[in-house]
Amino acid sequence: MNHKTEKISLSFSVALLMFPQVIETMYSPALTSIKAQFGVSTSTAAQALSVFFIAFAFGVIFWGRMCDVIGRRQSMLGGLAVLTIGSCSALIASNFNILLCSFAVCAFGAAVGSICTQTMIRDSYQGKDLAHVFTIAATSIGISPVVGLLLGSWLTAQGGYLWVFATMVAFILVLSIWCFARLPETKPAHTQKDSLISIAIKMSRDSTIWYTVAMISFFNVALFSYYSIAPFMFEDMGLGVDYFGNTGFIIALGSIAGSFINSRLLKMEMSDTNIVRIASLLLLISAVSVYCLQSTQWFFVPMALVSLAFGLAIPHIMGNALVNYRDHLGSAGALLGSFYYLLIGAGLEFANHIGDLGEVLIACSVLAVSLMLLSAAKGALTTKTQLEGMEY
């Protein structure tokens, strides 16, 4: 096997990146069913989504490290096995605490779909090709909640949360068989096995890494807070779970538009920095729009702009994140992912505590714009210093 030339296909990349998001958003419409079945409060039921991201963060560390130690293929198969166990456990859970723990196990296993697939993509592509693949990946991540919402809404309406987890088990088994039969090993021969601590120390001193972590977190919390808060907002308005599921179509349009615009901007050779700036400002505009409309059932419409901003920003933030860590992509990707997934989990927990979608979106957008402006100011200062040095 030639590790240097074997690549992961685009179809595999899309499927493996989509499934963690599909699983997470399939669960979202079932929150009202879980609340009724186990007799827990709204905030307690919604807690599962923040637990998902926190457990996901630990899974990212583990499976990312395993990518460098045992290889990408074996890590993927191992993560899918853990995910299967967690889903089966959730299916037979007798109380909410067991269900919550089982969902955490699901998240730990599902993390392999994110970190391992990203590592395989970075193994296989570079430069503009990498940005193009990440654009498609961001679109798939934006569309996957639609699949999850529609499927989860229908399943919840038919048989409650049990149907959701039964379908989840079947879906994971099919994906596992496909991976076992066709997934390649993309781990390059020159991968270094530096200690996780030494890589973490190097990354902790890298301001670019912290910028990446923060920006990814802000955009993700803005998008996924909708899936943890909106079901209960629609319920309070007397609207059923099907209405919530159908809103996914509008959000998907935003993701598709983001992919189309991104492709055009790449052809125009617009810089990654400028695209992220546009996305940050768009996030702020859409956050204000949601805040103004959230007393009506139409607050989901400007969420399409949040999805569009997400689709614009994430490929360019992700694509440039680990250019200086190519010799240990699995471990570096694990640390990067764990950083931002922990922040996303904490952000969603805070969002659930606040319970006001508009306020959460405004907070995320203001933070993103502020960080973008600070980064621009730092870049301008660095450029000025370099020019002065050349003149000297």
GUVEX-161026 format. One record per residue (C-alpha): chain; x, y, z. Coordinates in pm, 1 decimal. Each point is the difference from the previous one (the first is absolute). Example, Ala and Ser with C-alpha at 12.3 -4.5 7.8 and 13.67 -1.06 7.14 Angstrom:
GUVEX-161026
(A, (1230.0, -450.0, 780.0))
(A, (137.0, 344.0, -66.0))
END
This chain:
GUVEX-161026
(A, (0.0, 0.0, 0.0))
(A, (135.9, 340.5, -96.1))
(A, (-85.2, 239.3, 278.0))
(A, (131.0, 296.9, -194.7))
(A, (-237.4, -22.4, -294.7))
(A, (-319.5, -157.5, 135.6))
(A, (-275.9, 257.2, 53.6))
(A, (-338.9, 0.3, 161.8))
(A, (-275.0, 54.7, -255.9))
(A, (-225.9, 301.9, 11.4))
(A, (-306.8, -221.4, 53.9))
(A, (159.7, -165.6, 302.3))
(A, (107.3, 338.9, 135.9))
(A, (-351.7, 141.3, -25.9))
(A, (-169.9, -306.5, 151.0))
(A, (240.3, -26.5, 293.9))
(A, (-15.5, 372.3, 77.8))
(A, (-378.0, 4.7, -19.6))
(A, (-83.5, -288.3, 229.5))
(A, (94.7, 160.7, 335.8))
(A, (-216.7, 301.7, -84.0))
(A, (-286.6, -219.8, -120.3))
(A, (11.6, -196.7, 326.1))
(A, (8.2, 315.5, 212.2))
(A, (-288.6, 168.5, -182.3))
(A, (-207.7, -320.6, -21.7))
(A, (-3.5, 17.2, 378.0))
(A, (-115.5, 363.9, 5.0))
(A, (-365.6, -58.1, -106.5))
(A, (-17.3, -284.6, 254.3))
(A, (68.8, 238.5, 290.7))
(A, (-369.9, 62.7, 61.6))
(A, (-67.7, -376.6, -6.1))
(A, (285.4, -63.4, 245.6))
(A, (-125.7, 277.8, 224.6))
(A, (-344.7, -159.7, 14.7))
(A, (124.6, -360.2, 29.1))
(A, (240.9, 54.4, 288.5))
(A, (-180.5, 290.6, 168.6))
(A, (295.5, 240.2, -9.4))
(A, (5.2, 376.5, -45.2))
(A, (60.8, 177.7, -328.4))
(A, (350.2, 113.5, 101.5))
(A, (87.8, -352.5, 117.3))
(A, (-113.9, -156.3, -327.7))
(A, (193.1, 261.8, -202.1))
(A, (309.3, -73.1, 208.0))
(A, (65.2, -303.1, -217.8))
(A, (121.9, 215.7, -289.6))
(A, (265.3, 175.7, 209.8))
(A, (101.8, -340.4, 143.7))
(A, (30.4, -124.2, -358.4))
(A, (256.8, 265.4, -91.6))
(A, (200.2, -40.1, 321.5))
(A, (22.4, -379.0, -41.8))
(A, (70.6, 63.3, -368.6))
(A, (302.0, 211.5, 101.9))
(A, (152.3, -284.9, 200.2))
(A, (-70.1, -235.3, -288.7))
(A, (182.2, 235.8, -234.4))
(A, (311.8, -14.0, 221.3))
(A, (-7.7, -378.0, 22.5))
(A, (-76.8, -85.2, -362.0))
(A, (226.4, 271.8, -135.3))
(A, (290.9, -145.2, 193.9))
(A, (-95.0, -349.5, -115.2))
(A, (15.1, 123.9, -360.7))
(A, (374.2, 52.7, 42.3))
(A, (57.3, -314.2, 210.2))
(A, (-206.5, -275.7, -166.1))
(A, (-96.6, 170.3, -324.2))
(A, (-301.8, 180.3, -143.2))
(A, (-195.9, -306.9, -115.2))
(A, (24.5, -196.4, 325.2))
(A, (-91.3, 309.6, 201.2))
(A, (-312.1, 54.2, -210.9))
(A, (-113.9, -359.8, 42.9))
(A, (65.5, 16.5, 375.0))
(A, (-199.2, 321.2, 39.7))
(A, (-295.0, -143.2, -191.3))
(A, (3.6, -307.1, 228.5))
(A, (-17.8, 223.6, 310.0))
(A, (-280.7, 201.3, -161.1))
(A, (-196.8, -319.8, -62.9))
(A, (32.5, -101.1, 365.6))
(A, (-114.9, 344.0, 118.5))
(A, (-302.0, 1.8, -231.6))
(A, (-110.4, -347.3, 110.0))
(A, (36.2, 103.8, 364.1))
(A, (-213.8, 310.9, -57.0))
(A, (-264.5, -214.1, -165.1))
(A, (-52.1, -205.7, 316.5))
(A, (63.9, 277.0, 258.2))
(A, (-238.8, -24.8, 296.4))
(A, (47.8, 355.5, 131.5))
(A, (120.8, 338.4, -119.6))
(A, (345.0, -22.5, 163.2))
(A, (75.4, -325.4, -182.3))
(A, (-127.2, 155.4, -321.8))
(A, (224.7, 302.0, 53.2))
(A, (305.2, -220.0, 66.3))
(A, (-79.3, -210.9, -306.2))
(A, (-29.1, 311.6, -213.0))
(A, (339.3, 112.3, 131.6))
(A, (145.9, -335.4, -112.7))
(A, (-161.8, 59.3, -340.1))
(A, (167.5, 339.5, -17.6))
(A, (338.6, -144.8, 99.8))
(A, (-22.7, -254.4, -282.1))
(A, (-148.0, 242.6, -252.4))
(A, (297.1, 233.2, 48.5))
(A, (200.9, -232.8, -222.4))
(A, (-211.1, 116.0, -294.5))
(A, (119.6, 355.4, 48.4))
(A, (365.3, -27.5, 99.7))
(A, (94.8, -307.8, -200.6))
(A, (-170.5, 123.4, -316.5))
(A, (158.0, 345.0, 29.4))
(A, (339.4, -166.5, 46.5))
(A, (-52.9, -218.1, -305.7))
(A, (-105.0, 303.4, -204.6))
(A, (314.1, 188.1, 107.7))
(A, (204.4, -310.6, -88.8))
(A, (-149.0, -4.6, -346.7))
(A, (-31.2, 366.1, -104.6))
(A, (192.0, 326.0, 30.3))
(A, (-28.5, 365.0, -101.8))
(A, (-301.8, 99.1, -208.6))
(A, (-108.6, -363.0, -31.0))
(A, (-18.6, -18.3, 379.9))
(A, (-204.7, 321.2, 18.3))
(A, (-234.6, -137.4, -268.8))
(A, (-51.4, -329.0, 186.1))
(A, (-59.6, 183.8, 328.2))
(A, (-257.0, 219.5, -177.9))
(A, (-189.6, -312.6, -104.4))
(A, (49.5, -138.2, 351.6))
(A, (-145.0, 314.7, 157.7))
(A, (-298.9, -25.0, -233.6))
(A, (-56.2, -362.6, 99.0))
(A, (18.3, 98.6, 366.9))
(A, (-251.8, 275.3, -69.1))
(A, (-235.9, -236.8, -184.6))
(A, (34.2, -292.3, 242.4))
(A, (-213.6, 168.4, 268.7))
(A, (-282.6, 12.3, -255.9))
(A, (28.8, -374.2, -48.5))
(A, (15.5, -48.1, 376.2))
(A, (-290.3, 235.2, 72.3))
(A, (-234.3, -146.1, -260.8))
(A, (85.4, -358.6, 84.8))
(A, (-7.0, 63.6, 375.7))
(A, (-330.6, 188.3, -21.1))
(A, (-169.4, -276.4, -197.5))
(A, (137.7, -275.4, 223.3))
(A, (-97.8, 186.7, 317.4))
(A, (-353.5, 52.4, -132.3))
(A, (-26.9, -371.0, -84.3))
(A, (156.0, -164.6, 303.6))
(A, (168.0, 252.4, 227.6))
(A, (368.4, 3.4, 86.1))
(A, (22.3, -383.7, -17.8))
(A, (-50.4, 8.8, -374.9))
(A, (272.9, 262.3, -23.4))
(A, (260.8, -217.1, 171.1))
(A, (-109.6, -315.9, -183.0))
(A, (53.7, 178.8, -331.6))
(A, (331.3, 133.9, 127.7))
(A, (121.4, -356.1, 67.0))
(A, (-98.5, -114.4, -348.9))
(A, (164.6, 302.2, -162.0))
(A, (328.8, -55.5, 187.6))
(A, (10.3, -370.9, -89.3))
(A, (-35.1, 80.6, -370.8))
(A, (274.3, 262.6, 23.6))
(A, (226.8, -242.3, 187.3))
(A, (-37.9, -265.1, -269.8))
(A, (78.5, 255.4, -271.5))
(A, (312.3, 117.5, 185.8))
(A, (119.1, -354.4, 63.5))
(A, (-32.4, -83.0, -368.7))
(A, (122.4, 319.1, -167.8))
(A, (170.8, 251.1, 233.4))
(A, (368.2, 49.4, -94.5))
(A, (294.0, 63.8, 232.4))
(A, (136.3, 349.0, -76.0))
(A, (256.0, 28.1, 279.8))
(A, (328.1, 119.6, -157.0))
(A, (320.6, -189.0, 69.8))
(A, (174.6, 309.3, 145.1))
(A, (-251.9, 61.9, 281.6))
(A, (185.1, 85.7, 320.9))
(A, (-102.9, -147.4, 334.7))
(A, (86.7, 294.4, 220.7))
(A, (-159.0, -0.4, 342.7))
(A, (-340.6, 160.2, 27.2))
(A, (135.6, 229.7, 271.8))
(A, (280.6, 136.9, -218.1))
(A, (-243.5, 69.0, -283.8))
(A, (-243.3, 162.9, 243.5))
(A, (273.6, 228.8, 133.3))
(A, (94.1, 104.4, -353.2))
(A, (-363.4, 68.4, -90.5))
(A, (-70.1, 190.6, 321.5))
(A, (265.6, 253.5, -101.1))
(A, (-151.4, 45.7, -345.6))
(A, (-238.7, 299.1, -11.7))
(A, (-140.4, -124.3, -331.6))
(A, (-124.0, -314.1, 172.6))
(A, (-186.9, 198.1, 265.8))
(A, (-154.8, 224.6, -265.1))
(A, (-113.5, -310.7, -187.4))
(A, (-143.7, -161.7, 313.0))
(A, (-195.2, 310.3, 97.9))
(A, (-141.6, 71.8, -345.6))
(A, (-107.1, -359.6, -61.6))
(A, (-168.8, -3.2, 341.6))
(A, (-191.5, 325.0, -56.6))
(A, (-137.8, -111.1, -336.6))
(A, (-91.6, -348.8, 125.0))
(A, (-175.2, 122.0, 315.2))
(A, (-194.8, 249.6, -211.9))
(A, (-118.6, -273.4, -235.8))
(A, (-59.1, -287.2, 242.1))
(A, (-166.5, 203.2, 274.9))
(A, (-297.2, 2.6, -236.5))
(A, (-30.0, -377.7, 26.8))
(A, (1.9, 2.5, 380.8))
(A, (-224.5, 303.5, 62.4))
(A, (-237.3, 20.7, -299.2))
(A, (-195.4, -325.8, 66.6))
(A, (-129.2, 143.2, 327.3))
(A, (-65.7, 342.9, -154.4))
(A, (-224.0, -161.9, -262.1))
(A, (-163.3, -215.7, 267.9))
(A, (-87.5, 314.4, 200.3))
(A, (-159.5, 144.1, -314.7))
(A, (-217.5, -310.3, -34.6))
(A, (186.3, -127.5, -306.8))
(A, (80.2, -369.0, -37.4))
(A, (328.6, -178.9, -48.1))
(A, (-68.5, -28.8, -374.9))
(A, (7.4, 379.0, -33.0))
(A, (341.8, 8.5, 164.8))
(A, (125.8, -272.6, -232.8))
(A, (-122.3, 181.0, -309.0))
(A, (190.2, 316.4, 94.7))
(A, (312.3, -193.1, -91.9))
(A, (-72.2, 61.7, -368.9))
(A, (50.7, 373.9, 43.1))
(A, (321.6, -53.1, 196.1))
(A, (121.9, -238.4, -271.1))
(A, (-52.2, 271.2, -261.6))
(A, (239.8, 217.3, 196.2))
(A, (261.2, -274.3, 1.5))
(A, (-36.9, -64.0, -373.6))
(A, (22.2, 372.9, -71.6))
(A, (312.4, 18.2, 216.4))
(A, (165.1, -275.0, -204.7))
(A, (-90.8, 170.9, -330.5))
(A, (126.2, 339.8, 116.7))
(A, (316.8, -156.0, 138.8))
(A, (76.4, -164.4, -332.9))
(A, (-45.2, 332.1, -178.7))
(A, (219.3, 185.1, 249.5))
(A, (273.6, -263.5, -36.9))
(A, (-9.4, 44.0, -378.9))
(A, (30.0, 375.9, 54.1))
(A, (304.8, -78.4, 218.5))
(A, (-139.0, 193.8, 294.4))
(A, (216.3, -57.2, 306.8))
(A, (-107.2, -231.3, 280.9))
(A, (23.5, 291.6, 243.0))
(A, (-245.6, 216.7, -193.7))
(A, (-249.9, -285.6, -37.1))
(A, (4.4, -60.4, 376.5))
(A, (-53.5, 374.4, 56.9))
(A, (-305.8, -2.3, -227.3))
(A, (-135.5, -307.1, 179.4))
(A, (47.0, 160.3, 342.4))
(A, (-192.6, 311.2, -100.6))
(A, (-273.8, -213.1, -156.1))
(A, (-26.5, -196.5, 324.9))
(A, (-56.8, 325.7, 190.6))
(A, (-272.9, 115.2, -242.0))
(A, (-179.9, -334.9, 16.6))
(A, (25.5, -9.4, 382.0))
(A, (-174.9, 335.9, 28.4))
(A, (-268.0, -121.4, -242.7))
(A, (-68.4, -313.9, 206.2))
(A, (-18.6, 208.4, 316.5))
(A, (-260.6, 228.9, -156.8))
(A, (-212.7, -288.4, -132.1))
(A, (21.9, -255.5, 282.1))
(A, (-337.4, 96.5, 146.0))
(A, (-152.4, -130.7, -325.5))
(A, (14.2, -340.9, -166.7))
(A, (213.5, 146.4, -282.3))
(A, (318.1, 41.8, 201.6))
(A, (141.8, -306.0, -178.1))
(A, (21.1, 186.6, -334.1))
(A, (308.8, 213.2, 82.9))
(A, (160.1, -317.1, 137.3))
(A, (66.6, -74.1, -367.9))
(A, (243.8, 293.7, 7.5))
(A, (167.6, -148.8, 307.9))
(A, (42.5, -323.2, -196.9))
(A, (133.3, 198.4, -296.9))
(A, (252.2, 181.5, 221.0))
(A, (106.2, -334.2, 147.2))
(A, (50.0, -144.9, -347.5))
(A, (208.1, 299.6, -106.5))
(A, (227.9, 17.1, 302.0))
(A, (70.6, -356.2, 112.7))
(A, (179.7, -134.3, -314.2))
(A, (251.1, 285.5, 7.3))
(A, (55.6, -14.6, 375.2))
(A, (39.9, -379.9, -5.7))
(A, (205.8, -15.0, -317.6))
(A, (277.1, 220.4, 139.3))
(A, (-5.3, -128.7, 356.7))
(A, (271.0, -267.8, -7.3))
(A, (232.9, 95.6, -285.8))
(A, (293.7, -2.5, 244.3))
(A, (-87.0, -339.8, 150.3))
(A, (-3.8, -231.0, -302.3))
(A, (243.1, -247.9, 158.9))
(A, (-248.6, -88.0, 274.2))
(A, (-340.3, 88.3, -142.7))
(A, (-191.8, -255.5, 206.7))
(A, (126.6, 117.7, 337.8))
(A, (-3.7, 370.4, -91.4))
(A, (-348.9, -34.6, -143.0))
(A, (-109.5, -181.5, 315.9))
(A, (121.0, 282.3, 221.4))
(A, (-147.8, 268.4, -223.4))
(A, (-333.1, -180.2, -13.4))
(A, (-9.0, -65.6, 373.4))
(A, (63.2, 368.8, 68.5))
(A, (-286.6, 124.2, -210.2))
(A, (-244.5, -280.5, 81.4))
(A, (44.8, 67.4, 371.8))
(A, (-72.2, 366.4, -67.3))
(A, (-301.3, -93.4, -213.2))
(A, (-130.9, -226.4, 277.6))
(A, (46.1, 273.8, 259.4))
(A, (-159.0, 252.9, -235.2))
(A, (-304.6, -218.1, -59.5))
(A, (-35.4, -61.9, 373.6))
(A, (2.7, 377.3, 50.0))
(A, (-249.9, 38.3, -286.1))
(A, (-235.5, -250.7, 163.7))
(A, (32.1, 185.3, 329.8))
(A, (-83.3, 333.2, -168.1))
(A, (-278.2, -154.7, -208.7))
(A, (-17.1, 303.9, -229.8))
(A, (112.1, -84.9, -353.9))
(A, (28.8, 363.1, -114.2))
(A, (222.8, 98.1, 291.1))
(A, (223.0, -303.5, -54.9))
(A, (40.7, 81.5, -369.3))
(A, (79.2, 364.8, 68.6))
(A, (262.2, -99.6, 258.3))
(A, (166.2, -242.0, -243.9))
(A, (-4.5, 248.4, -287.3))
(A, (136.2, 291.2, 206.1))
(A, (283.1, -220.6, 126.8))
(A, (77.7, -120.8, -354.1))
(A, (3.7, 353.6, -143.8))
(A, (212.6, 127.7, 290.3))
(A, (254.6, -277.6, -44.6))
(A, (2.8, 56.7, -375.9))
(A, (73.9, 370.1, 53.4))
(A, (275.8, -77.5, 251.0))
(A, (155.2, -244.8, -245.9))
(A, (-17.4, 259.6, -278.8))
(A, (163.4, 261.4, 223.3))
(A, (274.2, -244.3, 96.5))
(A, (59.0, -87.1, -366.6))
(A, (21.9, 366.2, -96.3))
(A, (248.1, 67.6, 280.8))
(A, (213.6, -297.2, -101.7))
(A, (4.0, 115.3, -362.5))
(A, (95.5, 353.6, 104.1))
(A, (284.3, -130.9, 216.9))
(A, (130.8, -216.1, -284.6))
(A, (-8.1, 293.6, -244.3))
(A, (183.7, 223.1, 246.2))
(A, (261.1, -270.2, 43.9))
(A, (48.5, -23.8, -377.8))
(A, (40.2, 375.7, -28.2))
(A, (255.8, -4.4, 276.3))
END
